[in-house]
Each structure stands twice: as C-alpha cells, then as structure tokens.
Amino acid sequence: MARSVADAMTRRVVYLPEDTSLDEAAQAMRDQGIGDVVVTHGPTMAGIVTDRDIVIRAVAEHLPPETTRLGDIATRELIMVEQSATVDEAVTAMRNRGVRRLLVCDADRNVVGILSLSDVALLSASAAA
C-alpha cells in the first residue's frame, strides 16, 4: 500500500514577511532546524525561500544578506499537494515541476505542512529498517 504525504511531511511551517532580511531568515531556519520558509505579503502567501535559494540566488550573486529581503529571491510559484496524495504522486509532481519541496494542504486548501525530498528519503529509510 502506498504511503500518504501526511505520513512523510513536516507539519511545522514557518511564515516570514517578504521584507525579512536574508540573515534573519537564515537564523530562523537554523534555530528551527528547517530548510525553508513560506514568504508572506500581509496575510497572503507570496512565495517560498529555501536555504539553497539563499546560497544560489543571494550569496553566490554577492547580495548582502543584511539588506536583501526574502521577497527579492522568493520563488513565487507555490506548488501544493493534498495530504491524502501518495508519496509517489508527490515525487512525480516534484520531478515534473523541477522542485524539491511542495506545500501540503488539506481538502480545504489550508496549508498543513511541507514535503521535501529529504522527508521522502527519511520515510523510505524507516520503511527499509
């Protein structure tokens, strides 16, 4: 039987305003032990930024982390999968869209978690043990 996304996802979602500096966001990621934050514009989700985005889109481009804002480097296209979807369906969606993370929503499209490739790998590792 295929495992559901709800079995593998990380339930903690951290939201930060788009005007948050990259150094503040990196510190929040470190402190929370996470690799991504959802970027907000007021009450609306406006994008997502990963630790990899900070490195590739900011540090490698010599953008100053103290003054560069999340909104400057955020991925604006938010891709969601329902928590009832199978992990295989989610991995296929990641592959087709070229992303490593998906927002996970419930049937009412409320965000309830994030699924990353590392979450999938951990699920696979625990199944093999």
N, CA, C and O atoms as a GROMACS GRO file, in nm:
protein
  516
    1MET      N    1   0.085  -0.119   0.000
    1MET     CA    2   0.000   0.000   0.000
    1MET      C    3   0.089   0.125   0.000
    1MET      O    4   0.188   0.131   0.073
    2ALA      N    5   0.055   0.221  -0.079
    2ALA     CA    6   0.133   0.345  -0.090
    2ALA      C    7   0.112   0.432   0.033
    2ALA      O    8   0.000   0.445   0.083
    3ARG      N    9   0.220   0.492   0.079
    3ARG     CA   10   0.214   0.582   0.194
    3ARG      C   11   0.161   0.717   0.149
    3ARG      O   12   0.184   0.759   0.036
    4SER      N   13   0.089   0.784   0.238
    4SER     CA   14   0.035   0.916   0.204
    4SER      C   15   0.135   1.025   0.236
    4SER      O   16   0.227   1.005   0.316
    5VAL      N   17   0.118   1.140   0.175
    5VAL     CA   18   0.201   1.256   0.200
    5VAL      C   19   0.196   1.292   0.349
    5VAL      O   20   0.297   1.333   0.406
    6ALA      N   21   0.080   1.276   0.412
    6ALA     CA   22   0.065   1.308   0.554
    6ALA      C   23   0.160   1.225   0.641
    6ALA      O   24   0.199   1.270   0.749
    7ASP      N   25   0.199   1.106   0.596
    7ASP     CA   26   0.291   1.021   0.670
    7ASP      C   27   0.435   1.073   0.667
    7ASP      O   28   0.514   1.043   0.756
    8ALA      N   29   0.469   1.150   0.564
    8ALA     CA   30   0.608   1.190   0.543
    8ALA      C   31   0.634   1.338   0.566
    8ALA      O   32   0.748   1.378   0.591
    9MET      N   33   0.533   1.420   0.556
    9MET     CA   34   0.553   1.566   0.558
    9MET      C   35   0.600   1.617   0.694
    9MET      O   36   0.583   1.552   0.797
   10THR      N   37   0.658   1.736   0.689
   10THR     CA   38   0.692   1.810   0.810
   10THR      C   39   0.573   1.899   0.841
   10THR      O   40   0.529   1.976   0.755
   11ARG      N   41   0.521   1.890   0.960
   11ARG     CA   42   0.400   1.964   0.994
   11ARG      C   43   0.426   2.109   1.032
   11ARG      O   44   0.337   2.193   1.022
   12ARG      N   45   0.546   2.138   1.074
   12ARG     CA   46   0.578   2.275   1.115
   12ARG      C   47   0.608   2.360   0.991
   12ARG      O   48   0.700   2.331   0.916
   13VAL      N   49   0.529   2.464   0.972
   13VAL     CA   50   0.550   2.558   0.863
   13VAL      C   51   0.583   2.693   0.926
   13VAL      O   52   0.509   2.743   1.010
   14VAL      N   53   0.694   2.752   0.884
   14VAL     CA   54   0.734   2.882   0.935
   14VAL      C   55   0.706   2.986   0.829
   14VAL      O   56   0.747   2.973   0.714
   15TYR      N   57   0.634   3.091   0.869
   15TYR     CA   58   0.598   3.201   0.780
   15TYR      C   59   0.679   3.324   0.819
   15TYR      O   60   0.688   3.358   0.937
   16LEU      N   61   0.737   3.392   0.720
   16LEU     CA   62   0.808   3.517   0.745
   16LEU      C   63   0.764   3.621   0.642
   16LEU      O   64   0.742   3.587   0.526
   17PRO      N   65   0.752   3.746   0.683
   17PRO     CA   66   0.714   3.852   0.588
   17PRO      C   67   0.820   3.872   0.480
   17PRO      O   68   0.938   3.848   0.503
   18GLU      N   69   0.775   3.914   0.363
   18GLU     CA   70   0.866   3.930   0.250
   18GLU      C   71   0.974   4.035   0.274
   18GLU      O   72   1.075   4.035   0.203
   19ASP      N   73   0.956   4.123   0.370
   19ASP     CA   74   1.059   4.224   0.398
   19ASP      C   75   1.161   4.178   0.503
   19ASP      O   76   1.244   4.257   0.547
   20THR      N   77   1.155   4.051   0.542
   20THR     CA   78   1.254   3.994   0.633
   20THR      C   79   1.388   3.983   0.560
   20THR      O   80   1.394   3.939   0.446
   21SER      N   81   1.496   4.023   0.628
   21SER     CA   82   1.628   4.014   0.566
   21SER      C   83   1.672   3.868   0.558
   21SER      O   84   1.626   3.784   0.636
   22LEU      N   85   1.762   3.839   0.466
   22LEU     CA   86   1.810   3.702   0.449
   22LEU      C   87   1.885   3.651   0.571
   22LEU      O   88   1.874   3.534   0.606
   23ASP      N   89   1.961   3.740   0.636
   23ASP     CA   90   2.031   3.692   0.755
   23ASP      C   91   1.933   3.655   0.867
   23ASP      O   92   1.956   3.559   0.940
   24GLU      N   93   1.825   3.731   0.881
   24GLU     CA   94   1.723   3.696   0.981
   24GLU      C   95   1.656   3.564   0.945
   24GLU      O   96   1.631   3.480   1.032
   25ALA      N   97   1.626   3.546   0.816
   25ALA     CA   98   1.562   3.421   0.771
   25ALA      C   99   1.654   3.302   0.793
   25ALA      O  100   1.609   3.196   0.838
   26ALA      N  101   1.783   3.318   0.762
   26ALA     CA  102   1.879   3.210   0.782
   26ALA      C  103   1.888   3.173   0.930
   26ALA      O  104   1.896   3.055   0.965
   27GLN      N  105   1.887   3.273   1.017
   27GLN     CA  106   1.892   3.246   1.161
   27GLN      C  107   1.766   3.173   1.206
   27GLN      O  108   1.773   3.082   1.289
   28ALA      N  109   1.650   3.212   1.153
   28ALA     CA  110   1.525   3.143   1.187
   28ALA      C  111   1.530   2.998   1.141
   28ALA      O  112   1.486   2.908   1.213
   29MET      N  113   1.582   2.974   1.020
   29MET     CA  114   1.594   2.836   0.970
   29MET      C  115   1.686   2.755   1.061
   29MET      O  116   1.655   2.642   1.096
   30ARG      N  117   1.799   2.814   1.098
   30ARG     CA  118   1.894   2.746   1.188
   30ARG      C  119   1.827   2.714   1.321
   30ARG      O  120   1.834   2.600   1.369
   31ASP      N  121   1.763   2.813   1.380
   31ASP     CA  122   1.703   2.796   1.512
   31ASP      C  123   1.589   2.696   1.513
   31ASP      O  124   1.569   2.624   1.611
   32GLN      N  125   1.514   2.689   1.403
   32GLN     CA  126   1.401   2.598   1.393
   32GLN      C  127   1.440   2.461   1.337
   32GLN      O  128   1.359   2.368   1.339
   33GLY      N  129   1.563   2.450   1.286
   33GLY     CA  130   1.608   2.323   1.228
   33GLY      C  131   1.534   2.289   1.099
   33GLY      O  132   1.502   2.173   1.074
   34ILE      N  133   1.509   2.392   1.018
   34ILE     CA  134   1.434   2.373   0.893
   34ILE      C  135   1.515   2.428   0.775
   34ILE      O  136   1.614   2.498   0.794
   35GLY      N  137   1.472   2.396   0.655
   35GLY     CA  138   1.544   2.441   0.536
   35GLY      C  139   1.462   2.530   0.446
   35GLY      O  140   1.502   2.557   0.332
   36ASP      N  141   1.347   2.578   0.495
   36ASP     CA  142   1.262   2.662   0.410
   36ASP      C  143   1.169   2.746   0.495
   36ASP      O  144   1.139   2.713   0.610
   37VAL      N  145   1.124   2.856   0.437
   37VAL     CA  146   1.020   2.939   0.500
   37VAL      C  147   0.922   2.982   0.392
   37VAL      O  148   0.959   3.003   0.276
   38VAL      N  149   0.798   2.994   0.432
   38VAL     CA  150   0.696   3.047   0.342
   38VAL      C  151   0.698   3.199   0.359
   38VAL      O  152   0.695   3.250   0.471
   39VAL      N  153   0.704   3.268   0.247
   39VAL     CA  154   0.713   3.414   0.246
   39VAL      C  155   0.572   3.470   0.233
   39VAL      O  156   0.492   3.426   0.150
   40THR      N  157   0.542   3.568   0.317
   40THR     CA  158   0.408   3.627   0.316
   40THR      C  159   0.412   3.774   0.274
   40THR      O  160   0.510   3.845   0.294
   41HIS      N  161   0.301   3.816   0.216
   41HIS     CA  162   0.274   3.956   0.186
   41HIS      C  163   0.144   3.987   0.258
   41HIS      O  164   0.036   3.957   0.208
   42GLY      N  165   0.157   4.049   0.376
   42GLY     CA  166   0.037   4.065   0.459
   42GLY      C  167  -0.013   3.927   0.497
   42GLY      O  168   0.065   3.842   0.540
   43PRO      N  169  -0.143   3.903   0.484
   43PRO     CA  170  -0.198   3.772   0.522
   43PRO      C  171  -0.187   3.667   0.410
   43PRO      O  172  -0.233   3.554   0.427
   44THR      N  173  -0.128   3.704   0.298
   44THR     CA  174  -0.125   3.616   0.181
   44THR      C  175   0.011   3.549   0.164
   44THR      O  176   0.115   3.612   0.184
   45MET      N  177   0.010   3.421   0.128
   45MET     CA  178   0.136   3.354   0.096
   45MET      C  179   0.185   3.410  -0.037
   45MET      O  180   0.110   3.415  -0.135
   46ALA      N  181   0.311   3.452  -0.040
   46ALA     CA  182   0.366   3.517  -0.159
   46ALA      C  183   0.478   3.437  -0.224
   46ALA      O  184   0.519   3.468  -0.335
   47GLY      N  185   0.528   3.334  -0.157
   47GLY     CA  186   0.637   3.256  -0.214
   47GLY      C  187   0.700   3.166  -0.110
   47GLY      O  188   0.649   3.150   0.001
   48ILE      N  189   0.811   3.108  -0.149
   48ILE     CA  190   0.887   3.020  -0.060
   48ILE      C  191   1.034   3.047  -0.084
   48ILE      O  192   1.076   3.074  -0.197
   49VAL      N  193   1.114   3.040   0.023
   49VAL     CA  194   1.259   3.053   0.013
   49VAL      C  195   1.321   2.937   0.090
   49VAL      O  196   1.281   2.906   0.202
   50THR      N  197   1.418   2.874   0.027
   50THR     CA  198   1.490   2.763   0.090
   50THR      C  199   1.631   2.809   0.125
   50THR      O  200   1.678   2.912   0.078
   51ASP      N  201   1.697   2.730   0.208
   51ASP     CA  202   1.836   2.759   0.240
   51ASP      C  203   1.921   2.756   0.113
   51ASP      O  204   2.016   2.834   0.100
   52ARG      N  205   1.888   2.669   0.021
   52ARG     CA  206   1.959   2.662  -0.107
   52ARG      C  207   1.936   2.790  -0.188
   52ARG      O  208   2.029   2.838  -0.254
   53ASP      N  209   1.814   2.844  -0.186
   53ASP     CA  210   1.786   2.970  -0.256
   53ASP      C  211   1.876   3.082  -0.203
   53ASP      O  212   1.928   3.162  -0.280
   54ILE      N  213   1.894   3.086  -0.072
   54ILE     CA  214   1.977   3.191  -0.013
   54ILE      C  215   2.120   3.180  -0.067
   54ILE      O  216   2.184   3.280  -0.099
   55VAL      N  217   2.169   3.057  -0.077
   55VAL     CA  218   2.306   3.037  -0.127
   55VAL      C  219   2.316   3.069  -0.276
   55VAL      O  220   2.404   3.144  -0.317
   56ILE      N  221   2.228   3.012  -0.355
   56ILE     CA  222   2.238   3.024  -0.501
   56ILE      C  223   2.196   3.162  -0.552
   56ILE      O  224   2.263   3.220  -0.638
   57ARG      N  225   2.087   3.215  -0.499
   57ARG     CA  226   2.032   3.340  -0.552
   57ARG      C  227   2.088   3.465  -0.484
   57ARG      O  228   2.076   3.575  -0.538
   58ALA      N  229   2.147   3.450  -0.367
   58ALA     CA  230   2.195   3.568  -0.295
   58ALA      C  231   2.345   3.563  -0.270
   58ALA      O  232   2.420   3.648  -0.321
   59VAL      N  233   2.390   3.466  -0.194
   59VAL     CA  234   2.532   3.460  -0.159
   59VAL      C  235   2.619   3.449  -0.284
   59VAL      O  236   2.717   3.522  -0.298
   60ALA      N  237   2.585   3.358  -0.374
   60ALA     CA  238   2.665   3.340  -0.496
   60ALA      C  239   2.661   3.462  -0.587
   60ALA      O  240   2.749   3.480  -0.671
   61GLU      N  241   2.559   3.545  -0.571
   61GLU     CA  242   2.546   3.667  -0.651
   61GLU      C  243   2.598   3.790  -0.576
   61GLU      O  244   2.584   3.903  -0.622
   62HIS      N  245   2.659   3.766  -0.459
   62HIS     CA  246   2.717   3.873  -0.377
   62HIS      C  247   2.614   3.975  -0.329
   62HIS      O  248   2.645   4.093  -0.314
   63LEU      N  249   2.492   3.928  -0.305
   63LEU     CA  250   2.390   4.016  -0.248
   63LEU      C  251   2.409   4.020  -0.097
   63LEU      O  252   2.426   3.916  -0.034
   64PRO      N  253   2.406   4.138  -0.037
   64PRO     CA  254   2.428   4.147   0.108
   64PRO      C  255   2.311   4.089   0.188
   64PRO      O  256   2.197   4.132   0.170
   65PRO      N  257   2.337   3.991   0.274
   65PRO     CA  258   2.229   3.926   0.348
   65PRO      C  259   2.159   4.017   0.448
   65PRO      O  260   2.045   3.990   0.488
   66GLU      N  261   2.226   4.124   0.489
   66GLU     CA  262   2.164   4.216   0.586
   66GLU      C  263   2.057   4.305   0.522
   66GLU      O  264   1.965   4.350   0.590
   67THR      N  265   2.070   4.330   0.392
   67THR     CA  266   1.977   4.422   0.326
   67THR      C  267   1.893   4.357   0.217
   67THR      O  268   1.795   4.417   0.171
   68THR      N  269   1.928   4.236   0.175
   68THR     CA  270   1.848   4.165   0.076
   68THR      C  271   1.729   4.103   0.147
   68THR      O  272   1.745   4.044   0.254
   69ARG      N  273   1.612   4.116   0.090
   69ARG     CA  274   1.488   4.070   0.152
   69ARG      C  275   1.441   3.938   0.092
   69ARG      O  276   1.472   3.906  -0.023
   70LEU      N  277   1.366   3.864   0.170
   70LEU     CA  278   1.310   3.738   0.121
   70LEU      C  279   1.234   3.757  -0.010
   70LEU      O  280   1.244   3.676  -0.102
   71GLY      N  281   1.158   3.866  -0.016
   71GLY     CA  282   1.080   3.893  -0.136
   71GLY      C  283   1.165   3.910  -0.261
   71GLY      O  284   1.116   3.891  -0.372
   72ASP      N  285   1.292   3.946  -0.243
   72ASP     CA  286   1.382   3.965  -0.358
   72ASP      C  287   1.423   3.834  -0.422
   72ASP      O  288   1.457   3.831  -0.541
   73ILE      N  289   1.422   3.724  -0.346
   73ILE     CA  290   1.472   3.598  -0.401
   73ILE      C  291   1.369   3.485  -0.397
   73ILE      O  292   1.399   3.372  -0.438
   74ALA      N  293   1.250   3.513  -0.348
   74ALA     CA  294   1.149   3.408  -0.330
   74ALA      C  295   1.105   3.347  -0.463
   74ALA      O  296   1.098   3.414  -0.566
   75THR      N  297   1.076   3.219  -0.457
   75THR     CA  298   1.009   3.151  -0.567
   75THR      C  299   0.862   3.184  -0.550
   75THR      O  300   0.802   3.151  -0.447
   76ARG      N  301   0.804   3.247  -0.650
   76ARG     CA  302   0.665   3.294  -0.637
   76ARG      C  303   0.562   3.187  -0.669
   76ARG      O  304   0.448   3.195  -0.622
   77GLU      N  305   0.600   3.088  -0.746
   77GLU     CA  306   0.505   2.983  -0.781
   77GLU      C  307   0.500   2.882  -0.666
   77GLU      O  308   0.597   2.812  -0.639
   78LEU      N  309   0.386   2.877  -0.599
   78LEU     CA  310   0.367   2.783  -0.488
   78LEU      C  311   0.295   2.660  -0.540
   78LEU      O  312   0.183   2.668  -0.590
   79ILE      N  313   0.359   2.547  -0.526
   79ILE     CA  314   0.303   2.422  -0.575
   79ILE      C  315   0.255   2.343  -0.454
   79ILE      O  316   0.330   2.322  -0.358
   80MET      N  317   0.130   2.300  -0.460
   80MET     CA  318   0.069   2.232  -0.347
   80MET      C  319   0.026   2.091  -0.386
   80MET      O  320  -0.002   2.061  -0.502
   81VAL      N  321   0.022   2.006  -0.285
   81VAL     CA  322  -0.028   1.871  -0.300
   81VAL      C  323  -0.116   1.843  -0.178
   81VAL      O  324  -0.088   1.890  -0.068
   82GLU      N  325  -0.222   1.768  -0.199
   82GLU     CA  326  -0.310   1.734  -0.086
   82GLU      C  327  -0.244   1.630   0.002
   82GLU      O  328  -0.174   1.541  -0.046
   83GLN      N  329  -0.268   1.641   0.132
   83GLN     CA  330  -0.207   1.548   0.227
   83GLN      C  331  -0.252   1.404   0.204
   83GLN      O  332  -0.184   1.312   0.249
   84SER      N  333  -0.363   1.383   0.135
   84SER     CA  334  -0.411   1.248   0.108
   84SER      C  335  -0.345   1.185  -0.015
   84SER      O  336  -0.364   1.066  -0.040
   85ALA      N  337  -0.268   1.264  -0.091
   85ALA     CA  338  -0.198   1.210  -0.209
   85ALA      C  339  -0.092   1.110  -0.162
   85ALA      O  340  -0.047   1.115  -0.048
   86THR      N  341  -0.054   1.021  -0.252
   86THR     CA  342   0.053   0.927  -0.218
   86THR      C  343   0.188   0.997  -0.232
   86THR      O  344   0.201   1.095  -0.304
   87VAL      N  345   0.286   0.944  -0.162
   87VAL     CA  346   0.422   0.997  -0.173
   87VAL      C  347   0.470   0.984  -0.316
   87VAL      O  348   0.538   1.074  -0.366
   88ASP      N  349   0.436   0.875  -0.383
   88ASP     CA  350   0.476   0.858  -0.523
   88ASP      C  351   0.418   0.968  -0.611
   88ASP      O  352   0.487   1.020  -0.699
   89GLU      N  353   0.293   1.005  -0.588
   89GLU     CA  354   0.231   1.114  -0.665
   89GLU      C  355   0.304   1.246  -0.638
   89GLU      O  356   0.325   1.325  -0.730
   90ALA      N  357   0.340   1.269  -0.514
   90ALA     CA  358   0.410   1.392  -0.478
   90ALA      C  359   0.548   1.397  -0.543
   90ALA      O  360   0.589   1.501  -0.594
   91VAL      N  361   0.620   1.286  -0.541
   91VAL     CA  362   0.753   1.280  -0.602
   91VAL      C  363   0.742   1.304  -0.753
   91VAL      O  364   0.826   1.371  -0.812
   92THR      N  365   0.640   1.249  -0.814
   92THR     CA  366   0.618   1.273  -0.957
   92THR      C  367   0.593   1.421  -0.984
   92THR      O  368   0.646   1.477  -1.080
   93ALA      N  369   0.514   1.485  -0.898
   93ALA     CA  370   0.488   1.629  -0.914
   93ALA      C  371   0.618   1.708  -0.898
   93ALA      O  372   0.643   1.802  -0.973
   94MET      N  373   0.700   1.671  -0.799
   94MET     CA  374   0.829   1.739  -0.780
   94MET      C  375   0.916   1.724  -0.905
   94MET      O  376   0.975   1.821  -0.953
   95ARG      N  377   0.923   1.604  -0.955
   95ARG     CA  378   1.005   1.577  -1.073
   95ARG      C  379   0.954   1.657  -1.192
   95ARG      O  380   1.032   1.719  -1.264
   96ASN      N  381   0.824   1.656  -1.214
   96ASN     CA  382   0.766   1.726  -1.329
   96ASN      C  383   0.785   1.877  -1.321
   96ASN      O  384   0.798   1.944  -1.424
   97ARG      N  385   0.785   1.932  -1.200
   97ARG     CA  386   0.796   2.077  -1.181
   97ARG      C  387   0.938   2.121  -1.150
   97ARG      O  388   0.965   2.241  -1.144
   98GLY      N  389   1.030   2.027  -1.130
   98GLY     CA  390   1.168   2.059  -1.101
   98GLY      C  391   1.187   2.127  -0.966
   98GLY      O  392   1.267   2.220  -0.954
   99VAL      N  393   1.114   2.081  -0.865
   99VAL     CA  394   1.124   2.138  -0.731
   99VAL      C  395   1.160   2.028  -0.632
   99VAL      O  396   1.145   1.909  -0.660
  100ARG      N  397   1.206   2.070  -0.515
  100ARG     CA  398   1.246   1.976  -0.410
  100ARG      C  399   1.152   1.979  -0.291
  100ARG      O  400   1.165   1.901  -0.197
  101ARG      N  401   1.054   2.072  -0.296
  101ARG     CA  402   0.959   2.085  -0.185
  101ARG      C  403   0.821   2.118  -0.240
  101ARG      O  404   0.806   2.184  -0.342
  102LEU      N  405   0.721   2.069  -0.169
  102LEU     CA  406   0.581   2.101  -0.201
  102LEU      C  407   0.511   2.144  -0.074
  102LEU      O  408   0.533   2.086   0.033
  103LEU      N  409   0.426   2.245  -0.085
  103LEU     CA  410   0.338   2.277   0.026
  103LEU      C  411   0.230   2.169   0.030
  103LEU      O  412   0.184   2.123  -0.074
  104VAL      N  413   0.192   2.130   0.150
  104VAL     CA  414   0.090   2.027   0.166
  104VAL      C  415  -0.035   2.094   0.223
  104VAL      O  416  -0.029   2.170   0.319
  105CYS      N  417  -0.148   2.065   0.161
  105CYS     CA  418  -0.274   2.126   0.204
  105CYS      C  419  -0.376   2.019   0.239
  105CYS      O  420  -0.362   1.902   0.201
  106ASP      N  421  -0.478   2.063   0.311
  106ASP     CA  422  -0.590   1.974   0.339
  106ASP      C  423  -0.694   1.990   0.228
  106ASP      O  424  -0.670   2.061   0.130
  107ALA      N  425  -0.806   1.926   0.243
  107ALA     CA  426  -0.910   1.930   0.139
  107ALA      C  427  -0.964   2.071   0.115
  107ALA      O  428  -1.017   2.099   0.007
  108ASP      N  429  -0.952   2.159   0.215
  108ASP     CA  430  -0.999   2.297   0.202
  108ASP      C  431  -0.890   2.392   0.153
  108ASP      O  432  -0.909   2.514   0.152
  109ARG      N  433  -0.774   2.337   0.113
  109ARG     CA  434  -0.659   2.412   0.061
  109ARG      C  435  -0.590   2.497   0.168
  109ARG      O  436  -0.528   2.598   0.137
  110ASN      N  437  -0.602   2.456   0.294
  110ASN     CA  438  -0.526   2.519   0.403
  110ASN      C  439  -0.392   2.447   0.415
  110ASN      O  440  -0.388   2.324   0.414
  111VAL      N  441  -0.285   2.521   0.427
  111VAL     CA  442  -0.153   2.460   0.438
  111VAL      C  443  -0.141   2.390   0.573
  111VAL      O  444  -0.170   2.447   0.678
  112VAL      N  445  -0.098   2.263   0.567
  112VAL     CA  446  -0.084   2.184   0.689
  112VAL      C  447   0.058   2.128   0.706
  112VAL      O  448   0.089   2.064   0.806
  113GLY      N  449   0.144   2.154   0.606
  113GLY     CA  450   0.281   2.104   0.615
  113GLY      C  451   0.359   2.130   0.489
  113GLY      O  452   0.310   2.194   0.395
  114ILE      N  453   0.482   2.080   0.488
  114ILE     CA  454   0.569   2.088   0.372
  114ILE      C  455   0.631   1.951   0.353
  114ILE      O  456   0.672   1.886   0.449
  115LEU      N  457   0.638   1.907   0.228
  115LEU     CA  458   0.702   1.780   0.196
  115LEU      C  459   0.828   1.810   0.117
  115LEU      O  460   0.823   1.877   0.013
  116SER      N  461   0.941   1.761   0.166
  116SER     CA  462   1.068   1.779   0.095
  116SER      C  463   1.120   1.642   0.051
  116SER      O  464   1.076   1.538   0.099
  117LEU      N  465   1.215   1.645  -0.041
  117LEU     CA  466   1.276   1.519  -0.083
  117LEU      C  467   1.344   1.450   0.034
  117LEU      O  468   1.348   1.327   0.040
  118SER      N  469   1.398   1.527   0.128
  118SER     CA  470   1.461   1.464   0.245
  118SER      C  471   1.356   1.394   0.332
  118SER      O  472   1.385   1.291   0.392
  119ASP      N  473   1.235   1.449   0.340
  119ASP     CA  474   1.126   1.382   0.412
  119ASP      C  475   1.095   1.246   0.347
  119ASP      O  476   1.073   1.146   0.416
  120VAL      N  477   1.094   1.245   0.214
  120VAL     CA  478   1.067   1.121   0.140
  120VAL      C  479   1.178   1.019   0.165
  120VAL      O  480   1.152   0.901   0.186
  121ALA      N  481   1.304   1.068   0.164
  121ALA     CA  482   1.417   0.978   0.188
  121ALA      C  483   1.410   0.919   0.329
  121ALA      O  484   1.438   0.801   0.349
  122LEU      N  485   1.373   1.002   0.428
  122LEU     CA  486   1.362   0.952   0.565
  122LEU      C  487   1.251   0.848   0.577
  122LEU      O  488   1.265   0.749   0.649
  123LEU      N  489   1.140   0.870   0.507
  123LEU     CA  490   1.030   0.774   0.508
  123LEU      C  491   1.077   0.642   0.448
  123LEU      O  492   1.048   0.535   0.501
  124SER      N  493   1.148   0.650   0.336
  124SER     CA  494   1.199   0.530   0.269
  124SER      C  495   1.298   0.456   0.359
  124SER      O  496   1.296   0.333   0.366
  125ALA      N  497   1.384   0.532   0.427
  125ALA     CA  498   1.483   0.471   0.516
  125ALA      C  499   1.416   0.400   0.633
  125ALA      O  500   1.458   0.291   0.672
  126SER      N  501   1.310   0.460   0.689
  126SER     CA  502   1.243   0.399   0.803
  126SER      C  503   1.165   0.274   0.758
  126SER      O  504   1.149   0.179   0.835
  127ALA      N  505   1.116   0.274   0.634
  127ALA     CA  506   1.044   0.158   0.583
  127ALA      C  507   1.139   0.041   0.559
  127ALA      O  508   1.100  -0.075   0.573
  128ALA      N  509   1.264   0.073   0.522
  128ALA     CA  510   1.362  -0.030   0.494
  128ALA      C  511   1.419  -0.091   0.623
  128ALA      O  512   1.472  -0.202   0.621
  129ALA      N  513   1.409  -0.018   0.733
  129ALA     CA  514   1.470  -0.065   0.858
  129ALA      C  515   1.388  -0.171   0.927
  129ALA      O  516   1.427  -0.219   1.034
   0.00000   0.00000   0.00000
